Amino acid sequence: MRPLTKKFLLATFLALSMEVTVQASTVTMTLRNVTVKQAIVDLQKNTGYSVVIYAKDVDMNRRVSVDARNEKVANVVGQILAGQDVDYEVNGKTIVVSQHKSEPKETARTQKANDKKQKMQGNVVDEMGQPITGASVVDKATNTGTVTDLDGNFSVDLVPGTELTISYVGYNDFKLKATANMNVQLKPNTQLLSDVVVVGYGSQKKVDVTGSIASVTGKDIARSPMANLTNSIGGKLAGLRVVQRSGEPGNDASNIDIRGYGKALVIVDGMPGSLGQIDPNEIESVTILKDASAAVYGIRAANGVILVTTKRGGTQATKIELNSTFSWQRPTIYPELCNAAQFVELTDEDLVNRGKQPTYGRENLEKWRAGGEGYESTDWYDEVVRPWAPQQQYNLNVRGGTEKASYFASLGYLNEGGMWRTNSSNFQRFNFRSNMDVKITDALSASLSLSGQKEQRHSSPWNPFYIMASIQQTFPTSHPYANNNHDYYAVTNISARNVKAVTDPSVMGFDKVQNKRFEGTASLNYAFQNIKGLSMKGLFYYRNEDNFRDLFQKKYHYYAYDKAADQYNVVYTGFNPSNLKRAVWNLETYMMQASINYERTFGNLHHVKGLLLSETTKENYRELDGFREFAIDAIPELDNGNDKNKTNGGNSWQEGRIGYVGRVDYDYAGRYLVEFSFRYDGSSKFAKEKRWGFFPSVSAGWRISEEAFMKKYSNVLDNLKLRASWGRLGDDEAVEGFQYLEGYTYPYSSYILGSEVIRTVVPKGLANRNITWYTSDIYNFGLDFDLWHGKLSGTVELFYRHRDGLLATRAESLPSTFGAKLPQENLNSDSNRGFEVQLSHHNKIGELSYDVSGNVSYTRAMYNHVERNASLNDNDNWRNNTNNRYKNIWWGYKYIGQFQSEAEIASSPVQDGNGNLTLVPGDLKYEDFNNDGVIDGNDVQLIGRGTTPEIMYGLTLSGQWKGFDLTVFFQGAANFNALLTNDMAHPLYNGSNTPTAFLDRWHHEDLYDTSSPWIPGKYPSTYASGKQNNRYVSSFWLQNASYLRLKELQLGYTLPKSLIQHIGLENVRVFVSGFNLFTFTGMDLLDPEAAGGPGRYYPQQKVISLGFNVKL
């Protein structure tokens, strides 16, 4: 890119970021018992310096400890290389390490002088084809050489054929013979790299973590071009359950929980937030805390914590990045509906099966099959739903900094169109983020993070439930327009909803929602100069969220054409009169934190780390709404409405919490690891004597691989760690506040006395001063391993959670004449248990680098104690006592087949309450569970599980070859069910059209002759809305919703640098991808994540995308 263009783009971000170019030569870092290579890696990360090692005899596996607080870089290098016979010097941003040299012999010098040297050039890249800056290129014979520049290029004068060694910390050495042009790709040495992961209020090296965590990088998330972040992480993190119930723009967030615990706490850069509408390009990583590691977040962390870390600047030259994606989406699975001829056939068949006269008759049925004027068929799905809906995403960000200041700034835009042809359903989002870190003095640093979002969602005043219901139910024999005149919408069999008109905003009005969110975090960190390892931090956080909604329902008409009079007559009027409901609400959140941190290594073996933190949170909420009807609706504003029937309302509340956190970490030689933490929380929801709760946790780890007796396996075993944890967490989210106070509820209801509306007041019920936190005890056992220098790694987890003090009332165990409203009490309990396995493999064969990673999770929840009346008998106890029973149980009749003949019906147990006289071949047959010869409620049994998967799994396959990269991601779920009902279970339900699936039914060879032979099919014979016998909840309609999706397929290509460097570009990548491409499932008619039902929902979407990424 031209320099002028680059300067222009940088200017765009002046309001969001700044660059301080003062060079510094000090560093703060604490390491204990690490290898020299690991220490050099950390030094490079913390300073941006390149380390070039010319020395042959440097012991890179030697163990060292470093304790530096604002030390000069040269002094830290001295600590790392202490005791080794080497020299080093700092030259600009390069540290050169070399051996003491003896004066070469005169003959050697003479020989070198006589050799004819030439200028040799080359380029060094990593496994992804990205340039490596600071790689050393060394002639081992003379111990001389150079380093690569910012673009990975090097130039050196050598004799052709000289043996060179190219090395870079964290990568395997590469040896080759010098030629005029050399291109080298280094292979990572994963054993040398120690990943750092985000944990509660800080970060840790992954090998030192004793809790149960899982993380995914922002790069892996941004690869999925989904509008909502929650839909990009399913199957990528063991223990995270992600289920998407809707694909509606702006309302397509997945339901997320950790291990089935419930709604997880989301923390974005240390502050409470939400996942849904973050721009994926802003994210550095997402980490989930699944066990006692979440305890430090206290309130609401009992269900686990999702930590989102956004990108920040670093010590690097300014980098500008542009990402753009263009997508097209359509429903994954949705049933085909009958055309007019099929509808006519089933309609007549239903009537004949009931012993009634058909509506159309044999002759008219043939006319509908032939089509022609007057017998046209309307495909209502096609009339309303377009083949592909567009979506666009753009992100521009800048990142860079020096040792004194660093910055990251981002702007994002999303425009997602809906699947209606009118585009009445659409969503737009604007994002910005600015993260800045400044080192004010050697001891004092500051950070400022600002972010904001603006979301606009437009939709029809009829929600998707009614739109999809209208598509399903409208007869294909009816038409969108009266006399095919597009100025006049026709009335259909669904009198209020001509679905073509329902999605037309010029006719129906609109539902517009706008959300604005601003967040800011400012912090100061002071590192004590005279006490090594001690620092303190102060932080202030503010969030303001405004939400606006206008629901405008416009008066509309449907028409019928009078051919004789040649006029259009109004036959239905809806939303009469036009009306507007406007609602606004605001939520402000304030949070302050003060913390003290201490980290120190003693005697090179004992590493101690501590944290004390106090946190105060306050929330203010207020809302207003108003309603008006209109005589003239040209300008739908409340001021223009009628006084008649006008209403208004409003509400507000405040909530506050205080918490204190403590944590101490200790490890001995990186081998024995222990962590203790506590959280002391107070909530305004409880009485003073019950307001505070103390919630401790403890975890421990043993790195078996660091034991002396395991060293003989070091060529195979890189890391082997056992860990265990326990924690007790408190929660108040489900608690209705101030139940400890006596008082009255006002207003409770209204009465009209004369012409006045009188509001009433009633006692609020009994107070309970003992109500308090409900608690969760979480136990976790884990095993981590890494083998063959990082080629294979994995984690195995076992977990159990028990909750006590869950809220309930004694209404079920007290007489109904008690006479007062009962308060909630801490009465009930439940539990969860399960396991997780995660494996990954990385390797390189020639120029092909590939990765395979997979995970599987299982969880199931159980009621332990449920407050209830004593059972009346054994059957009542079996059916209705949920104590010590799994939660996800589905009751119904067990389907054992379809009746094949009248003889079979006559010889089977009675199941219609009428001697089986209403049954015909093809009807569903049920198991006589209690063997009493009658199928009734006593035969209901366990037939399935809940609508949320017990098992979630994912498999990612990725590879890079030359400039190409390919990612294939499969995601699946198992052990759950979906019950088909109404339109999806019974033909012609409630006087409507029906899916073509019901054509595969038991029917007579001649549908107009009930004496003709039966032809078998999948479904019972046609009976509008379903025969009572076939409508029972049974295992026939309860579908196995297990599925496997090709969730993501992406093919990318990175352009050769030779094509782009001359125009100032660093990297250009183009890609094509697909999301939700294929679904393999035994589920009928609907997407397996839809939870069954009648199918009246906005379907999940299949997405095809094209995109590019440009860096400069």
LUMVEXMAR-7016 format. One record per residue (C-alpha): residue in one letter; x, y negated, z. Coordinates in pm, whole numbers, plus 50000, padded with zeros to 5 digits. Each point is the difference from the previous one (the first is absolute). Layout:
<atoms>
AXYZ ...
</atoms>
This chain:
<atoms>
M500005000050000 R501264965249917 P501464980250297 L497334973249952 T497235025850032 K501545014450310 K500214965650162 F496364993449914 L498875032350167 L502034992350308 A498354966150025 T496635017350019 F500935013350340 L501454968750160 A496904996550214 L500325035550125 S503745006150038 M503424984250032 E503595010549944 V502894990350222 T503315006649832 V502304995950299 Q502335030150013 A500565016350338 S502595025250111 T498495013950322 V497835030250062 T498005015350284 M499675037850005 T499995028450250 L500935035549899 R500795030050211 N501695032549914 V499624996549622 T502395009249720 V502294974149845 K498035003549677 Q496714993250180 A501504969850172 I501164986249665 V496525005449856 D498434980450285 L502614972649971 Q499204995749631 K496274998850073 N500434973950274 T502474977449820 G499665005249627 Y503765005849981 S501455026449767 V502545024550144 V502705013149767 I502055029050136 Y503345006249829 A501465019950291 K500445037349938 D500085010650364 V497124981050159 D498035024250218 M496454991549890 N498465026350232 R501654986650311 R497514989750270 V500084963750116 S497864975550196 V499574963349926 D498724973350238 A500144966249829 R498104968650088 N500654971849753 E503445014549932 K502054991249695 V499625025449722 A503745006450001 N499895008950371 V497145024349946 V501965016949721 G502825003450250 Q497695017750245 I498835024149731 L503525008649877 A501754998850338 G502675026850037 Q500375006749628 D503194992149811 V498544975049759 D500064963349913 Y496944979249913 E499284965149887 V496844979649939 N500054983249661 G496834979449952 K497145024950025 T502265030349946 I501815020250266 V503025018949863 V501375029550199 S503425014049899 Q502905020650134 H503404986950095 K502015001349679 S503645010949969 E501994982349733 P499735020949682 K503185013349850 E501684979349733 T499515027549744 A496275000250063 R499764962549960 T502055001549684 Q497805027549860 K496844980050073 A501464969549838 N500705019549687 D496485014449976 K497694982549758 K496874989550193 Q496644991549849 K496894982350133 M497505026550108 Q496354991350067 G497125018750156 N496684999050183 V498905017650320 V496355006950082 D498095019450267 E497715030049958 M497174977049887 G502144983049739 Q500364968150206 P503424982750010 I502205005650306 T501774968850124 G503315004750182 A500815035649892 S503755006250011 V501825010649683 V503425013150104 D503055014849828 K500945025250265 A503575003149871 T500814963650073 N497214993150253 T498974969249800 G496724990749839 T497024976850009 V496324998050102 T496824997349793 D498244966749965 L496314991450057 D499025018249683 G502055030950079 N502654991349741 F503775002350046 S503114992749797 V503535012150070 D503335002949816 L501005036649981 V501805025449789 P497415020649808 G499445033450168 T500824987550349 E497995019250259 L497544977150180 T497875005650308 I496834979750032 S498464999050347 Y497344981850195 V498905005650358 G496995022950009 Y500845016149663 N502215028549892 D503354990949838 F500155002249620 K503245008349818 L500714994449631 K502724992249746 A500264963449904 T498644990949656 A499164967449828 N496315001450106 M498825019750304 N496465004550130 V499705016450341 Q496965010350205 L500705007350368 K498135026750192 P498764992150352 N501545017650296 T496855000750212 Q501865013950300 L501734966550039 L496824979850008 S497934996550315 D496534986749928 V498564973450224 V496275002250073 V497634975050157 V498655008750346 G497984980750255 Y501534965450056 G503235008949821 S501825025549788 Q502085031250051 K502195022949801 K497915029249888 V502345025350160 D499474983150338 V496204999449989 T498315022150261 G496404992249909 S497835012149714 I500174975949709 A499725000949621 S500834972949751 V499794991449633 T501894972949816 G498414969949836 K501435011849669 D497975032150019 I496864980550090 A500334973249731 R500385027549741 S496245006450028 P498234970749830 M496945001050226 A498074969050103 N499765011750361 L503105011250187 T498105026850193 N499495019449678 S503755001449930 I501195018250312 G497765030650019 G502005032549994 K503354982350043 L500195000450380 A499525031550207 G497254994650255 L498284971649818 R496465008549885 V498784978349714 V496525004049853 Q498614976149739 R496204998450000 S499484972249744 G501704984549698 E498144966550007 P502294970149939 G500804983650332 N498235027650192 D502185029349899 A502135003750313 S500555035650115 N499085012550345 I503315005850178 D500865017350324 I503055016450154 R499545036650092 G496234995650013 Y500264977850306 G497844971849869 K500684964749879 A503734993050025 L501544967350109 V501664982049708 I503054978550079 V501424977749726 D503454986250082 G499345005150368 M496544984350006 P496495015849982 G498754999649641 S498275020249732 L501185021849713 G497374994349738 Q500984969149809 I503784997050043 D501854996749671 P502025032549969 N502934980649851 E500474982350336 I500595032250193 E503365013450109 S498635030950175 V496985015450170 T500575020950312 I497475018650212 L500495006650371 K498115031850082 D500765008350363 A501234983150316 S502194977749782 A496824979249950 A499554994650374 V501964967450008 Y497174983949801 G497605008250280 I496444988949935 R498455016549694 A503175019849925 A498515032250137 N499075010049644 G503524994549871 V501654970149834 I500694991249637 L503014976849976 V500334979249686 T503334982449950 T500134973649729 K503094990949806 R502534975150130 G503084983949852 G503565012150037 T503574989749942 Q499865000549623 A499774978249696 T496554987249914 K497915026249821 I496774992649819 E497585027849915 L496835000449791 N497565029250007 S496965002649777 T497515027949947 F497035003049765 S497535027550085 W496755015349879 Q497785020550228 R496925022049985 P498255024450238 T501845032150084 I496925022450011 Y496354991949955 P497175022549878 E498554997449652 L496294991850005 C497295015349783 N499074983949672 A496364994349909 A499395034549849 Q501585018050296 F498044978650243 V496735007549817 E500825037350005 L500645000950375 T497004977850074 D497655023649819 E501705030350150 D499464986650352 L496284995349938 V499605034249840 N501835016250294 R497504983150233 G497075013049799 K499154966049854 Q499604986449648 P503204986749841 T500284962549943 Y501565001749653 G499225034149853 R501835022149753 E499424977549697 N501224968050165 L503005017950146 E501125008749648 K499564963549895 W502184988650289 R502605025549900 A499954987349642 G500124963350103 G498894972849763 E497884968850039 G498005000450321 Y502045029050135 E503314982950068 S502075010950300 T501654974750231 D503315008750165 W499704977650305 Y503515008150119 D501424988749667 E497764969150000 V501434988450333 V503525014950033 R502774990249760 P502535026149887 W502994983050166 A500214971050247 P503114977849988 Q502374991450281 Q503054977150012 Q502694995750264 Y502884975250010 N502704993850258 L502934976049995 N502495000750286 V503404986150086 R502485014150249 G503464990650116 G502084982150260 T503314996650176 E501215009050346 K498484967450126 A496585002549839 S497975024649799 Y496614998549837 F497315019749820 A497034983649829 S497235015649797 L496954989949800 G497465025749886 Y496765000749802 L497515028049937 N496944999649774 E497915031750008 G496945003649781 G497085022250092 M498515027849793 W496724982149922 R499904987049645 T498954965750128 N503114998850227 S497684988450277 S502195019850238 N503584987050009 F502724991350245 Q502884975250007 R502794996750252 F502754974350045 N502955007750232 F502984980650118 R502705008650250 S503134982250118 N502485015650244 M502994979450111 D502805007850246 V502504973350104 K503075002550220 I500074966450179 T503095006750212 D502085030450078 A497555008050281 L496694986149879 S497975011449700 A496494992449879 S497455016849778 L496914986449833 S497485021549815 L497004985849820 S497435019049799 G496594994349856 Q497295016649796 K496944988349818 E497515025949883 Q496924995149787 R497535028249944 H496994996049772 S497255025949969 S496325004349930 P497484992050275 W499095036849965 N502785020450158 P501505030349818 F497705024050184 Y496964985449821 I501774995149667 M501165036149985 A496595011650124 S498404980749714 I502335015949744 Q499135034550134 Q496274994650038 T498954980249694 F498285021049736 P502015003449677 T496694996349816 S499784963450111 H501974970949855 P501934969850133 Y498104973549803 A496374994449917 N499565005349625 N503815001849984 N500114962150047 H503044991750210 D498294969350144 Y497485021450187 Y501015027550241 A497475028250001 V498425016050302 T501025036450056 N498855028150226 I502104983550275 S497844968950005 A502354977650200 R503215010449831 N500574999549627 V503645009550049 K501124979949699 A498524968950160 V501215009250349 T503634995049889 D499274967549811 P500924970650228 S498134975149778 V496795018850083 M500505013850351 G502354975650170 F503205009550176 D501765011050316 K503204979750038 V502475006050281 Q503124979650058 N502605007250263 K502944977950090 R502745011150234 F503094981550123 E502645014350233 G503144985250146 T502685013650231 A502844979550145 S502715014250223 L503274990550165 N502655025150102 Y502884991850233 A502995023350042 F501924994050321 Q503664994249924 N501345009650340 I497935031750047 K500515023849714 G496865016149868 L497554977150180 S497534978849806 M496614984450046 K497244991249758 G496944978049995 L497255003449740 F496764982449912 Y497445013949756 Y496894983849857 R497385013649762 N496944982749862 E497425018749796 D496984984049833 N497275019449827 F497214985749782 R497115018749846 D497214987849770 L497275025149923 F497764984449736 Q496985020449895 K498484983749695 K496335003649902 Y499715022649697 H497355014949770 Y499545032249806 Y497825000649690 A497805021849784 Y499384992249634 D496424996049880 K500275009149635 A496464989449915 A500464965450147 D503704998949911 Q500894987450345 Y502065010350303 N498125003650324 V501554999050346 V499295033250170 Y502364997450296 T501594971550196 G502775005350252 F501884978950255 N497004976950015 P500824973050088 S503734996049931 N502004998450320 L503514994350132 K501655013550312 R503294983550091 A502255013250274 V503364987250121 W502235013050274 N503414991850137 L502465020050208 E503064984750161 T502705020850165 Y502834987450216 M502835021350132 M503094991750201 Q502875023250080 A503094996450216 S502565027850012 I503455008850132 N502145025749817 Y503175017050110 E502185024149803 R503455012250097 T502305029949961 F502145010350296 G503075021749970 N499235006749631 L497475026450111 H497224984550205 H497684978649797 V497304980350183 K497274979049851 G497244981950188 L496994977849936 L497714979450225 L497164981849829 S496894980650094 E497164994249757 T496894978450019 T497225001249742 K496894978649963 E497285001749736 N497244975049923 Y497105009149773 R497054979549876 E497405004349730 L497104981149845 D497365010049747 G497044984049830 F497165010849770 R497804980349761 E497455007549728 F499764979149682 A497214985649793 I502674989549747 D503115021749998 A502154981849745 I502444989550274 P500085026650272 E501084979450302 L498405001250344 D499184962949989 N497875005649689 G497855027050159 N496514999550146 D499364994050369 K497555028750007 N501515032750122 K503414984550053 T502195016150266 N503414995350152 G502165017850253 G503415001050157 N502215016650256 S503444997650159 W502255018950238 Q503444999250156 E502305028350101 G503375001250168 R502655025550094 I503314999850182 G502595027349978 Y503465007450137 V502355024349827 G503125017250120 R502265024649822 V503375016050072 D501935021749752 Y503045020250091 D502115023949800 Y503185018150073 A502415002549706 G497064999349759 R499175035050126 Y497584997250293 L497284974049955 V497454987350253 E497454972049983 F497664987150270 S497444972949943 F496974985150168 R497214976149919 Y498094980550268 D496864985249846 G497164978350116 S496634995649828 S497274974250060 K497375026949935 F500415014950346 A499544988350359 K503114986650171 E500565031650203 K499865021349682 R501534975649755 W503585012150002 G501345033049877 F503495015450014 F500835022449704 P503395017949999 S501705022049742 V503195020349978 S501795017849716 A503215019549963 G502125014249721 W502875024449968 R502204998149690 I501125036149998 S502124993749693 E502314977850207 E500885028150239 A503505014849969 F498635035049946 M498164987749688 K502994984149827 K500795032449818 Y496764994649808 S500794963849910 N500545008649633 V496335009849987 L498304982750292 D500054962050006 N497444994550272 L497855021450227 K497934983350269 L497375011750245 R497764974050159 A496994997850229 S497834971750127 W497114992050231 G498164967550037 R496864986150160 L498274972049813 G497024978350090 D497214987549777 D497124975650041 E498864995449641 A496705018950037 V499174983050330 E497184974850006 G501364970950200 F498834986950338 Q497955030350100 Y501264994150352 L497824968850026 E496324998450090 G497814976749798 Y497434996549727 T499805004449625 Y498754969049822 P498494998549750 Y498735035850007 S496984997249771 S497384974649887 Y496254995850048 I497604975849837 L497804981350246 G497674977249810 S502194982849746 E503235003750198 V502675026949982 I501085008950352 R503355017250066 T500055025650279 V502575008950263 V500485034350161 P502395014350258 K503105013949831 G499935031650211 L502175014650269 A503524986850036 N503015022950020 R503044984950169 N501895032849963 I500075000649621 T503584999649880 W502435011849734 Y499625033649840 T503355017449968 S501795022349752 D502725024750094 I502045009049691 Y502475029049984 N502365005649707 F502725025149916 G502184995749694 L502925014849810 D502074980049747 F502665014949772 D502274989649712 L501955025949799 W502675001549729 H501054963750017 G496504986449970 K498765023149727 L497285014150225 S498384983550299 G496825005450194 T497884994450307 V497585022650189 E497564985550255 L497525014650252 F497664976250181 Y497164998750249 R497984970450129 H497534999850288 R497754969950062 D498274994750331 G497544974150127 L498174995949669 L496914978550029 A496525014250037 T496834994450203 R498225023850231 A496744996149808 E500215036449892 S500455013150354 L497594977750193 P496185000250002 S498414979749720 T498074980250264 F503174985750150 G498744964849927 A503144980349912 K502464996849717 L503075020050089 P503534986449952 Q502795018149825 E502235021550217 N503305018049951 L498475034849973 N500995019249686 S503195015349864 D501305014949675 S503205012849840 N501895003949672 R502615025149899 G501965008449687 F503315002849821 E501994983249720 V502785011149768 Q502044977549773 L502785011449762 S502164981849747 H502715009949754 H502424978149806 N502515010949739 K501764990249680 I500845022349705 G502114982749742 E498244967449912 L496715012150148 S499264988850354 Y496845013550159 D498055000550326 V497305023050135 S498104991350315 G496875014350153 N497984999150318 V497015017350152 S497984990450309 Y497295017750197 T497844984850273 R496745008950170 A498064982650278 M497995015550284 Y497504987250252 N501135009450350 H497364985250227 V496784984349874 E497484986250249 R496695018449944 N497075017750162 A500315036650089 S499025023649720 L496535015050009 N501065034449874 D502845018349827 N498894989549652 D499744963550103 N503435002350157 W501495015449684 R498384974949766 N500194967750198 N502735002250261 T503024982749844 N502245004150302 N503335016549907 R498915002449639 Y501634986749683 K498554967249876 N499855007649630 I497375027450004 W497275002449740 W496845019250076 G497685015149742 Y498775031649831 K502505024049849 Y499275004049629 I500365036349889 G498814998049639 Q496944993649783 F496945021849979 Q500215020549681 S496475013549983 E496554999650156 A500765034150147 E503034986650183 I497954971150133 A497355023950132 S502545021850180 S501974971650160 P499514983150339 V497324973249992 Q501674966049955 D497244976549876 G497615004250291 N497395013249756 G500915036049937 N502454989349727 L497044992249773 T501504966649895 L503305015449889 V500965008949644 P503125015149844 G502914975850017 D499034985650340 L502704999650266 K500315029450234 Y501254996250359 E501555022950258 D497765013550277 F502564990850264 N498135014450298 N498555029649807 D496394993650106 G498555002649648 V499194962949980 I502154971649871 D499374969750222 G501844975250220 N501425028450209 D502085010649699 V501834967049971 Q503735006150054 L503424984749945 I500514996349625 G502714974049956 R502144971850126 G499864962249991 T500364975549711 T503574989850090 P502855023749909 E501775019950271 I502925006449764 M501714973249791 Y503035005849781 G502144983349736 L502775009849759 T502254975249820 L502285009649710 S502284973149861 G503004999049773 Q502304975949819 W501915006949683 K502014972849837 G497564970749983 F496855021150041 D498195007250325 L496995022450063 T497835003650310 V497275026050045 F497984998550322 F497395025650103 Q497734994150298 G497435023250147 A497715007950289 A498315030950142 N497745013250276 F497124976149954 N496555000049845 A497564977349823 L496235004750004 L498154992249677 T496584984850061 N497074983849821 D500884992049634 M503125021950012 A498185030350140 H496494999749860 P498824992649645 L497734970549925 Y500414988450358 N497314976050114 G498764994349644 S503304992749831 N502375012149730 T502485027450091 P503555012549926 T500445023349703 A501495025350242 F496445010250088 L499465012749646 D501975030550117 R497045013050197 W497715029850024 H497254994449745 H497495018749787 E501015009149649 D497034979149889 L499674971950248 Y496324995849912 D499265037050063 T500535011350361 S499555036349898 S503084999049778 P503215015750140 W502214981650246 I503414988249879 P502504997450290 G501964968150072 K502144983950268 Y497214979950161 P496445009150102 S497194994249751 T498914964249942 Y497844986250278 A499984962050039 S501744989250321 G500685036550076 K497855027250147 Q499994999850381 N501805033550014 N502834986249789 R500304967150186 Y501335014150326 V503544991150096 S501885030749888 S503395011649883 F498684997949642 W499824961950016 L502874996450246 Q502914998549759 N503625009150064 A501524965849928 S503655011150004 Y501914984649713 L503354994549834 R500584967949806 L502634989349758 K500054967950197 E502764982749810 L502015005349682 Q502484973249900 L502594998549723 G502424970949996 Y502944988149795 T502704975450103 L501474980949708 P503765002349949 K501854970650148 S501714993949668 L496644989149859 I499054975950278 Q503134985750161 H500574974249729 I496624983850081 G500724998450373 L497935029850115 E501315024850255 N497455027649956 V496905006949788 R497805030350054 V496795009149820 F497635027650101 V496715017349935 S498125017050281 G496785017450088 F498225002250337 N497395026050094 L500525015649657 F498705035150068 T498095015450287 F499795037550059 T497145008650233 G497135023950056 M497744970750080 D497024995749768 L498834967449844 L501834974550219 D503534990250093 P501095020850301 E500814968750200 A496444986949960 A498725019650304 G497165014649793 G496564984950042 P497794987749713 G502894985149798 R498834964450042 Y503374983650043 Y502654981849799 P502215028649875 Q503735003650062 Q502044988149704 K502485015649759 V502624974049902 I502304997649696 S502704973150021 L502734983549799 G502534978050173 F503434984950014 N502544988550256 V502554972949927 K502894990050227 L502384971249953 
</atoms>
